[in-house]
């Protein structure tokens, strides 16, 4: 596995099976898009208070 099994989850019943953060409806793709558009980790955490900094790093390091 990728080492992020507890953070990044894939469930066919959540977000059409896209990788999400801890079964939430926040996809890895969404977080990566925010980062690629110039949002900082701090800005993402402000907008998604249920996320942690470790969640963001797991998205950055996730390889499917």
MARDO-451943 format. One record per residue: residue number from 1; residue in one letter; z, x, y of N, C-alpha, C, O, CB in turn. Coordinates in steps of 0.2 Angstrom, whole numbers, plus 2048, in hexadecimal, padded with zeros to 3 digits. Atoms other than C-alpha are relative to their C-alpha. Glycine has a CB too. Example, Ala and Ser with C-alpha at 12.3 -4.5 7.8 and 13.67 -1.06 7.14 Angstrom:
# residues 2
1 a 800 804 7FA 827 83E 7EA 800 804 806 803 809 805 806 7FB 800 .
2 s 7FF 7FC 7FA 824 844 7FB 803 7FC 805 804 7FF 80B 7F9 802 802 .
This chain:
# residues 64
1 x 800 804 7FA 800 800 800 800 804 806 800 80B 806 806 7FB 800 .
2 x 801 7FC 7FA 7FF 805 812 807 802 803 807 806 808 7FD 7FC 805 .
3 x 7FA 7FE 7FD 812 808 815 803 7FB 805 808 7FC 808 7FF 806 803 .
4 x 7FE 805 7FB 813 7F9 821 801 7F9 7FD 801 7F4 801 7FB 800 806 .
5 x 7FF 807 803 816 7EB 815 805 7FB 803 804 7F5 803 801 801 7F8 .
6 x 7FB 804 7FD 825 7E5 81D 7FF 7FE 807 801 7F9 80A 807 803 800 .
7 x 802 802 7F9 81D 7E4 82E 7F9 7FD 801 7F9 7F7 804 800 807 805 .
8 x 806 803 800 80B 7E0 82B 7FF 7FC 7FA 800 7FF 7F4 7FA 806 801 .
9 x 801 805 806 808 7D1 820 7F9 7FD 800 7F6 7FC 805 806 7FB 800 .
10 x 807 804 801 7F8 7C9 819 802 7FA 7FC 803 7FB 7F6 7FB 805 7FD .
11 x 7FF 806 804 7FA 7B7 814 7FA 7FC 802 7F8 7FA 807 806 7FD 802 .
12 x 806 804 7FF 7EA 7AC 811 802 7FA 804 7FD 7F7 807 7FD 7FF 7FA .
13 x 7FE 806 7FC 7F4 79E 819 802 801 807 803 7FC 80B 805 7FC 7FC .
14 x 7FE 7FE 7F9 7F8 7A7 829 7FA 803 804 7F8 808 801 806 804 801 .
15 x 806 7FD 7FC 7EA 7AA 836 7FA 802 7FC 7F7 808 7FD 803 807 804 .
16 x 806 7FF 804 7DC 7A9 829 801 806 7FC 7FB 809 7FA 7FA 800 804 .
17 x 800 7FA 804 7E3 7B8 81F 800 806 804 800 80B 801 7FB 7FF 7FB .
18 x 800 7FA 7FC 7E2 7C4 82E 807 803 7FF 80C 800 7FF 7FE 7FF 807 .
19 x 7F9 7FD 800 7F0 7D1 82E 804 7FE 806 801 7FE 80C 7FF 808 800 .
20 x 7FC 802 7FB 7FE 7CB 838 807 804 800 808 808 7FB 802 7F8 800 .
21 x 7FA 7FD 7FF 80F 7D1 83E 806 7FC 7FD 807 7F7 800 802 803 807 .
22 x 7FB 804 803 81D 7CB 832 7FF 7F9 7FF 803 7F5 801 807 802 804 .
23 x 801 807 801 815 7BB 82E 7FF 7FC 806 7FF 7F6 806 805 7FD 7FB .
24 x 801 804 7FA 814 7B6 840 7F8 7FF 801 7F4 802 7FE 803 804 806 .
25 x 807 801 7FE 804 7B0 848 7FD 804 805 7FA 802 80A 7FF 7F8 802 .
26 x 803 7FA 7FC 801 7C0 851 7FD 805 7FC 800 808 7F7 806 803 804 .
27 x 804 7FB 805 7F3 7CA 849 800 807 803 802 808 809 7F9 7FD 800 .
28 x 800 7F9 7FF 7F2 7DC 848 7FA 801 805 7FA 805 80A 7FE 805 7FA .
29 x 805 800 7FB 7E1 7DA 851 801 7FE 807 7FF 801 80B 7FA 7FB 7FD .
30 x 7FE 802 7F9 7E9 7D1 860 803 806 803 802 807 809 804 7FA 7FF .
31 x 7FC 7FB 7FD 7F5 7DF 863 7FB 806 801 7FC 809 807 805 803 7FB .
32 x 805 7FB 7FF 7E7 7EC 861 7FB 7FF 806 7F9 803 809 7FC 802 7FA .
33 x 804 802 7FA 7DC 7E3 86D 804 800 807 801 803 80C 7FE 7F9 7FF .
34 x 7FC 7FF 7FA 7EA 7E2 87A 801 808 802 800 80A 808 807 7FD 7FF .
35 x 7FF 7F9 7FF 7ED 7F5 878 7F9 803 802 7F9 807 807 802 804 7FA .
36 x 806 7FD 7FE 7DA 7F9 879 7FE 7FD 807 7FA 801 80A 7FB 7FE 7FB .
37 x 801 803 7F9 7D9 7EE 889 805 803 805 804 802 80B 800 7F9 800 .
38 x 7FC 7FD 7FB 7E6 7F9 891 807 7FE 801 80B 801 805 7FD 800 807 .
39 x 7F9 803 7FF 7F6 7EF 88F 805 806 7FC 803 809 7F7 801 7FA 7FC .
40 x 7FB 7FB 802 805 7FA 88C 804 7FD 7FA 805 7F7 7FA 805 803 805 .
41 x 7FC 803 805 811 7F8 87D 806 7FC 804 807 7F6 801 804 806 7FC .
42 x 7FB 804 7FC 81E 7F2 88A 7FE 7F9 802 801 7F4 802 803 804 806 .
43 x 803 806 7FE 812 7E5 890 800 7FB 7FB 801 7F5 7FB 7FA 801 804 .
44 x 801 805 806 80F 7DE 87F 807 7FE 7FE 807 7F8 7FC 7FD 804 7FA .
45 x 7FA 802 802 821 7DE 87B 803 7FB 805 807 7F6 803 805 806 800 .
46 x 7FD 805 7FB 825 7D4 88B 7FC 7F9 7FE 800 7F4 7FF 7FE 802 807 .
47 x 804 806 801 817 7C7 886 802 7FD 7F9 801 7F7 7F8 7F9 801 800 .
48 x 7FE 802 806 81D 7C7 874 807 802 7FE 808 807 7FA 7FB 802 7FA .
49 x 7F9 7FD 801 830 7C9 874 802 800 7F9 808 803 7F7 805 7FB 804 .
50 x 7FE 7FF 807 831 7C6 861 7FE 806 7FD 800 808 7F7 7FE 7FA 7FC .
51 x 802 7FA 803 828 7D6 85E 804 806 802 808 806 807 7F9 801 802 .
52 x 7FD 7FA 7FF 82F 7E7 85D 7FB 806 801 7F5 805 800 805 802 7FA .
53 x 805 7FA 7FF 828 7F8 862 7FE 803 7F9 7F8 805 7F9 804 806 804 .
54 x 802 7FE 807 828 7FC 84F 7FA 7FC 7FE 7F5 7FE 7FA 806 800 7FB .
55 x 806 805 802 81C 7ED 84D 7FA 803 803 7F5 803 800 802 7F9 802 .
56 x 806 7FE 7FC 810 7F4 85A 7FE 806 7FC 7F8 807 7FB 802 801 807 .
57 x 802 7FA 804 810 805 851 7FD 7FF 7F9 7F9 802 7F7 806 805 800 .
58 x 803 802 806 80D 7FD 841 7F9 7FE 800 7F5 7FF 7FC 805 7FB 7FC .
59 x 807 802 7FE 7FE 7F5 848 7FB 806 801 7F6 806 7FE 800 7FB 806 .
60 x 804 7FA 7FF 7F8 805 84E 7FE 804 7FA 7F9 807 7FA 803 805 805 .
61 x 801 7FC 806 7FA 80D 83D 7FD 7FD 7FA 7FC 7FF 7F5 806 804 7FF .
62 x 802 804 806 7F4 7FF 832 7F9 801 7FF 7F4 802 803 801 7F9 802 .
63 x 807 7FF 802 7E5 802 828 7FF 7FB 7FA 803 7FC 7F5 7FE 808 7FE .
64 x 800 805 805 7DF 7F4 81D 7FB 803 7FA 7FA 7FF 7F5 7FD 7FA 802 .
